[in-house]
Structure formats: C-alpha cells, structure tokens
Amino acid sequence: MTALTPAEIAKIAHLARLDVPAHEQAQVAGEVTRILTWIEQLNEVDVSYVAPLANPHDLPLRLREDRVTENGDVRAILSNAPEQAADFFSVPRAVE
C-alpha cells in the first residue's frame, strides 16, 4: 500500500465535510495509512475453512393474516401523551 499524502487527506476531509487543519494533515495521513495497512493484512488470513455466518435473509418471512382490528379508545391512548392537539399527539418541531 502506498502512503496517503496530506493532499489526499485534505480531499477526503473535504468530501467527508471534516475540518482537518493543514498542520495536522501529515499526521492524519500517517495514521490512516497505518490503519489501511493493518486492514490489508486481514486479506492474508486463510478463512477457507470457516463456515459462513447465518444470514437472516435466508429465512422465509412469517406472514400474518391481514384483518381489521379495533384501534382502541382514542382518549385512553392520548391520556399517556404529555401534550395533545385535538385527537393527535403533539410533539416538538423536528425540522426547521
């Protein structure tokens, strides 16, 4: 693996919207290069004898009957709400 340059770190930082000051880019380049070198060493490990892990996507989906049910008493449900407006939960605005 070739070492990352401070210019490459500056580009990566810009793309990731990170603020890496120019005086720290050489240090960060060295640290990231060491991390990537260590990760490359993992490719040398022989894992041909290791069985794959179980994958939950291999299981069939359990389906339930689609039927109409009672929603419950609106007043009883809203009694747990710290704030309410009409027949709805009232929450603080999340998006400006």
N, C-alpha and C positions, 0 to 999 in steps of 0.2 A: 504494500500500500504506500502510495506517495503521500507525503505530509501535506496537510492543508496549509494554504498561505493565509496571511492576515487579510488579503483582498477577498479570498473565498469566504472567510468568516464574515467579513463585512457584508457580502452579498447575501449569505444565508441569514444573517441577522436582519437585514432589510426585508427579505421575503417573509421571515417569521415575525416581523414587526417587533424585534427586540432591540434594545438600546445597548450596544456593546461599544464603549468608548474606544477610540483609536489606540490609546496606550495599553489597552487590555487585549486587543485582538490577537497579538502574537502569543500571549499566554493561553488564550482560549483555543487558538489553533493547535497548540501542542497538546492540550488536554483532550480535545475532540479527536485528534489523530491517534492518541494512545487508546482511547475508547474504541475507535473503529478497528484498530489493530487487534485489540483483545477480542472483539466480536468476530473478526476473520479467523481467529484461532478456533472458534467453535466449529467452523466448517471442517476442520481436520479430525474431529471426533467421529469414530465409527459408530453409527447408530443403526446399522443394517439389521441387527438382531433385536432391536427394541420394537415391540408391538405398538401400533398406533393407538393413541388415546381414544376413548369412546367419544363419539360425536352425537350430541343430542338431536342433530338434524336427521339422523338415520332412523329415528323412532317415528312410528306413524302418529298422526295427530289424533287426539281423543276428541271426538265431536259430541256435542250435547244436543238434545232436542231443542229446536228453536220454538219457544212458546211464549205467549204473552203472560206476564205476571203482574201482580199488584206492585205499584211503585212505593206504596207506603203513604202515611199521613204527612202531608207537606208541613203542617205546623209542628209535628213531632220531630221531623228531620231538621227543620230550621231552628228548633229550640236549642240545638247544640252550636249554632253559629254565633260567633262573637258579634257580628254585625249582619244585618239583612236589609234588603230593599225590596219591598213588595213581597213576592214569593221566591226571591232569589238570594243566594249568598252574596254578601258584599265584601270584596277584597281590595287591598290597596292596588293602585295602578302599577303595573309592572313595566310598561313600555312608555317612554316619554315621547 
